[in-house]
Amino acid sequence: MEYASNNLDNKNLHSSSERLLFRLKTRGPASTAALAQELQLSAEAVRLQVQKLLAEGLITGQQEAQASAGRPKQNWVLTAAGNARFPDAHAQLSIQLIGSIKQLFGEQGLERLIAQRENDMRADYLKALQGLNSLPQKLEQLAQLRAAEGYMARVEEDGQDWLLIEDHCPICAAAQSCQGFCRSELQLFQEVMGQEAVVRREEHLLAGARRCVYRISRRQA
């Protein structure tokens, strides 16, 4: 699927402003100094980009609470318009289709559609992970599959565990309209990881987090 040219992903970061937006999307709030260091730009260059993005309504300032007395630290975060620059899998059309399905076939018809989607995803994931024996290999493959679907997924090690991080949800509007679309992901990930793993959801976009994060641990014998 091709997205409109104003959508951003990690393969289309040509300008400093796009890199800055992508950084805020994937790693959360950051100060001007932190952005300059991470993006390897001068502080002045970042300030110029920040002013541009502020004027466009794509970012906004957020005061960080200070443990001690002093001037509060200013961080930059994406606005709703900034988040909308990333692929959304045709949000308005998805919401309209959900409403039409409910109207034509009722809640039962919508549940059948969601169940079929779950079954298709399960079959695709299990097929893609077939032949992979180690947990890290399975996780990397799953992250690649989810990234290809628009979830901006990646894997990070965290001590003895791993984190499957999804910085974006391409079906967020549909999931907000009908939470059944993402209710089974935890169970689905558990199934494809197999009995050697325990999968827990630690952050959930629909619960107010800025992303979804799953912790994967080896099951104790």
Secondary structure as a PSIPRED ss2 file (coil, helix, strand):
# PSIPRED VFORMAT (PSIPRED V4.0)

   1 M C   1.000  0.000  0.000
   2 E C   1.000  0.000  0.000
   3 Y C   1.000  0.000  0.000
   4 A C   1.000  0.000  0.000
   5 S C   1.000  0.000  0.000
   6 N C   1.000  0.000  0.000
   7 N C   1.000  0.000  0.000
   8 L C   1.000  0.000  0.000
   9 D C   1.000  0.000  0.000
  10 N C   1.000  0.000  0.000
  11 K C   1.000  0.000  0.000
  12 N C   1.000  0.000  0.000
  13 L C   1.000  0.000  0.000
  14 H C   1.000  0.000  0.000
  15 S C   1.000  0.000  0.000
  16 S H   0.000  1.000  0.000
  17 S H   0.000  1.000  0.000
  18 E H   0.000  1.000  0.000
  19 R H   0.000  1.000  0.000
  20 L H   0.000  1.000  0.000
  21 L H   0.000  1.000  0.000
  22 F H   0.000  1.000  0.000
  23 R H   0.000  1.000  0.000
  24 L H   0.000  1.000  0.000
  25 K H   0.000  1.000  0.000
  26 T H   0.000  1.000  0.000
  27 R H   0.000  1.000  0.000
  28 G C   1.000  0.000  0.000
  29 P C   1.000  0.000  0.000
  30 A E   0.000  0.000  1.000
  31 S C   1.000  0.000  0.000
  32 T H   0.000  1.000  0.000
  33 A H   0.000  1.000  0.000
  34 A H   0.000  1.000  0.000
  35 L H   0.000  1.000  0.000
  36 A H   0.000  1.000  0.000
  37 Q H   0.000  1.000  0.000
  38 E H   0.000  1.000  0.000
  39 L H   0.000  1.000  0.000
  40 Q C   1.000  0.000  0.000
  41 L C   1.000  0.000  0.000
  42 S C   1.000  0.000  0.000
  43 A H   0.000  1.000  0.000
  44 E H   0.000  1.000  0.000
  45 A H   0.000  1.000  0.000
  46 V H   0.000  1.000  0.000
  47 R H   0.000  1.000  0.000
  48 L H   0.000  1.000  0.000
  49 Q H   0.000  1.000  0.000
  50 V H   0.000  1.000  0.000
  51 Q H   0.000  1.000  0.000
  52 K H   0.000  1.000  0.000
  53 L H   0.000  1.000  0.000
  54 L H   0.000  1.000  0.000
  55 A H   0.000  1.000  0.000
  56 E C   1.000  0.000  0.000
  57 G C   1.000  0.000  0.000
  58 L C   1.000  0.000  0.000
  59 I E   0.000  0.000  1.000
  60 T E   0.000  0.000  1.000
  61 G E   0.000  0.000  1.000
  62 Q E   0.000  0.000  1.000
  63 Q E   0.000  0.000  1.000
  64 E E   0.000  0.000  1.000
  65 A C   1.000  0.000  0.000
  66 Q C   1.000  0.000  0.000
  67 A C   1.000  0.000  0.000
  68 S C   1.000  0.000  0.000
  69 A C   1.000  0.000  0.000
  70 G C   1.000  0.000  0.000
  71 R C   1.000  0.000  0.000
  72 P C   1.000  0.000  0.000
  73 K E   0.000  0.000  1.000
  74 Q E   0.000  0.000  1.000
  75 N E   0.000  0.000  1.000
  76 W E   0.000  0.000  1.000
  77 V E   0.000  0.000  1.000
  78 L E   0.000  0.000  1.000
  79 T C   1.000  0.000  0.000
  80 A H   0.000  1.000  0.000
  81 A H   0.000  1.000  0.000
  82 G H   0.000  1.000  0.000
  83 N H   0.000  1.000  0.000
  84 A C   1.000  0.000  0.000
  85 R C   1.000  0.000  0.000
  86 F C   1.000  0.000  0.000
  87 P C   1.000  0.000  0.000
  88 D C   1.000  0.000  0.000
  89 A C   1.000  0.000  0.000
  90 H C   1.000  0.000  0.000
  91 A H   0.000  1.000  0.000
  92 Q H   0.000  1.000  0.000
  93 L H   0.000  1.000  0.000
  94 S H   0.000  1.000  0.000
  95 I H   0.000  1.000  0.000
  96 Q H   0.000  1.000  0.000
  97 L H   0.000  1.000  0.000
  98 I H   0.000  1.000  0.000
  99 G H   0.000  1.000  0.000
 100 S H   0.000  1.000  0.000
 101 I H   0.000  1.000  0.000
 102 K H   0.000  1.000  0.000
 103 Q H   0.000  1.000  0.000
 104 L H   0.000  1.000  0.000
 105 F H   0.000  1.000  0.000
 106 G H   0.000  1.000  0.000
 107 E H   0.000  1.000  0.000
 108 Q H   0.000  1.000  0.000
 109 G H   0.000  1.000  0.000
 110 L H   0.000  1.000  0.000
 111 E H   0.000  1.000  0.000
 112 R H   0.000  1.000  0.000
 113 L H   0.000  1.000  0.000
 114 I H   0.000  1.000  0.000
 115 A H   0.000  1.000  0.000
 116 Q H   0.000  1.000  0.000
 117 R H   0.000  1.000  0.000
 118 E H   0.000  1.000  0.000
 119 N H   0.000  1.000  0.000
 120 D H   0.000  1.000  0.000
 121 M H   0.000  1.000  0.000
 122 R H   0.000  1.000  0.000
 123 A H   0.000  1.000  0.000
 124 D H   0.000  1.000  0.000
 125 Y H   0.000  1.000  0.000
 126 L H   0.000  1.000  0.000
 127 K H   0.000  1.000  0.000
 128 A H   0.000  1.000  0.000
 129 L H   0.000  1.000  0.000
 130 Q C   1.000  0.000  0.000
 131 G C   1.000  0.000  0.000
 132 L C   1.000  0.000  0.000
 133 N C   1.000  0.000  0.000
 134 S C   1.000  0.000  0.000
 135 L H   0.000  1.000  0.000
 136 P H   0.000  1.000  0.000
 137 Q H   0.000  1.000  0.000
 138 K H   0.000  1.000  0.000
 139 L H   0.000  1.000  0.000
 140 E H   0.000  1.000  0.000
 141 Q H   0.000  1.000  0.000
 142 L H   0.000  1.000  0.000
 143 A H   0.000  1.000  0.000
 144 Q H   0.000  1.000  0.000
 145 L H   0.000  1.000  0.000
 146 R H   0.000  1.000  0.000
 147 A H   0.000  1.000  0.000
 148 A H   0.000  1.000  0.000
 149 E C   1.000  0.000  0.000
 150 G C   1.000  0.000  0.000
 151 Y C   1.000  0.000  0.000
 152 M C   1.000  0.000  0.000
 153 A E   0.000  0.000  1.000
 154 R E   0.000  0.000  1.000
 155 V E   0.000  0.000  1.000
 156 E E   0.000  0.000  1.000
 157 E E   0.000  0.000  1.000
 158 D E   0.000  0.000  1.000
 159 G C   1.000  0.000  0.000
 160 Q C   1.000  0.000  0.000
 161 D E   0.000  0.000  1.000
 162 W E   0.000  0.000  1.000
 163 L E   0.000  0.000  1.000
 164 L E   0.000  0.000  1.000
 165 I E   0.000  0.000  1.000
 166 E E   0.000  0.000  1.000
 167 D C   1.000  0.000  0.000
 168 H C   1.000  0.000  0.000
 169 C C   1.000  0.000  0.000
 170 P C   1.000  0.000  0.000
 171 I C   1.000  0.000  0.000
 172 C H   0.000  1.000  0.000
 173 A H   0.000  1.000  0.000
 174 A H   0.000  1.000  0.000
 175 A H   0.000  1.000  0.000
 176 Q H   0.000  1.000  0.000
 177 S H   0.000  1.000  0.000
 178 C C   1.000  0.000  0.000
 179 Q H   0.000  1.000  0.000
 180 G H   0.000  1.000  0.000
 181 F H   0.000  1.000  0.000
 182 C C   1.000  0.000  0.000
 183 R C   1.000  0.000  0.000
 184 S C   1.000  0.000  0.000
 185 E H   0.000  1.000  0.000
 186 L H   0.000  1.000  0.000
 187 Q H   0.000  1.000  0.000
 188 L H   0.000  1.000  0.000
 189 F H   0.000  1.000  0.000
 190 Q H   0.000  1.000  0.000
 191 E H   0.000  1.000  0.000
 192 V H   0.000  1.000  0.000
 193 M H   0.000  1.000  0.000
 194 G C   1.000  0.000  0.000
 195 Q C   1.000  0.000  0.000
 196 E C   1.000  0.000  0.000
 197 A E   0.000  0.000  1.000
 198 V E   0.000  0.000  1.000
 199 V E   0.000  0.000  1.000
 200 R E   0.000  0.000  1.000
 201 R E   0.000  0.000  1.000
 202 E E   0.000  0.000  1.000
 203 E E   0.000  0.000  1.000
 204 H C   1.000  0.000  0.000
 205 L H   0.000  1.000  0.000
 206 L H   0.000  1.000  0.000
 207 A H   0.000  1.000  0.000
 208 G C   1.000  0.000  0.000
 209 A C   1.000  0.000  0.000
 210 R C   1.000  0.000  0.000
 211 R C   1.000  0.000  0.000
 212 C E   0.000  0.000  1.000
 213 V E   0.000  0.000  1.000
 214 Y E   0.000  0.000  1.000
 215 R E   0.000  0.000  1.000
 216 I E   0.000  0.000  1.000
 217 S E   0.000  0.000  1.000
 218 R E   0.000  0.000  1.000
 219 R C   1.000  0.000  0.000
 220 Q C   1.000  0.000  0.000
 221 A C   1.000  0.000  0.000
